[in-house]
């Protein structure tokens, strides 16, 4: 099982450049990879300057909240289970912090009890596709199939009857991908804080995770963390406490009216 999970991780992180230091650009097929210059010193990251911004606005995708107030939105990507989602949920429960967990089909099939716990403890479960393909390279019918299957299987397992949020696999998207998912009733969710946290053989300690998140903190931030990271699990409580100490409040993503902030 460990080898299968490692292989799955390698597949889903291929070409991933979360929070890239270089601006994102269009590549073959008119697709974009969501990347940007990171926030420093409480300033906003460069997302508004990137070439994909008109597409995000057109389809009312989320990547920031209200940048005038100290609000944070915590999101996790769950491609497979590495033993840390339980401890992450423990911290969220202890600190009464809501989160969104974006899950793949692999996670749905292998971790039904953790899915139930997420929903039972008041968290949102988001759609990260069934098999984690590059959505720009598959048909619109395939996109629908990928999203429908996750939605249906999660509904069977939990008290969450429908899904509101989707995160495109690998952060790769184009106009068609966002349009198809929007027509299916989804809001696409990107991020404004992230770091290279998904490589389980390159974990560098809780302080590394803490510093990476805190150095990028800014009002209205949508934080992306990967639940396979030991560093994230160990740093999460400190991140929450420190952010609150700076006056930040953690909010549920479904309380955000994206139309107000685009």
C-alpha angles and dihedrals in degrees: 000000000000091000092048091050091049091051091050091051091051090052097048095046096050109134093356113159104174113185091359116197088226124071116259118251138189117264136183112330094024091277127148132210110216105242135139146161108280126247117262129188094001093303120132120265119248097263094117089056096053124106093241094060095099090055092050090051093046092055097034094239119179122238101133138025128207104328091194093069135048099255126141132194116204119209133174131197113218113191095152137345120266099172098269106092092080093055090044090054089048090057094045090051093047092049095037093234121154122221143176119233114202107206136192129212090260090059093046092053097046105034111042094145093054090048090053091049092051091054096040091053093053102259125136121243114214132195120256094167129264100264102013099241128168095266092205089065098052133069124267088247090055091050089054091048092049093051098039093054094054091046094049096046094047090050090054092053103039145032090255103105097184141014125236102180136057132182115202111237114261089001089275116143147141137190093280095050092052092043095052094048091045090053087054089058100261132134111215113231124204126161146239099207124050141128138188097285106134101080104098094194091055102055110146105188138279093281090059091055092044094050094047093053098040094047089058098043115133137154115284094016123168104208120208118200130166116231093214089071117103088195092058093049092050095044100042099090092049091048091052094047094047094046091050089048087059091053099262124144124206111227135189112256092229090064091063117099099205093191089068094057105038 
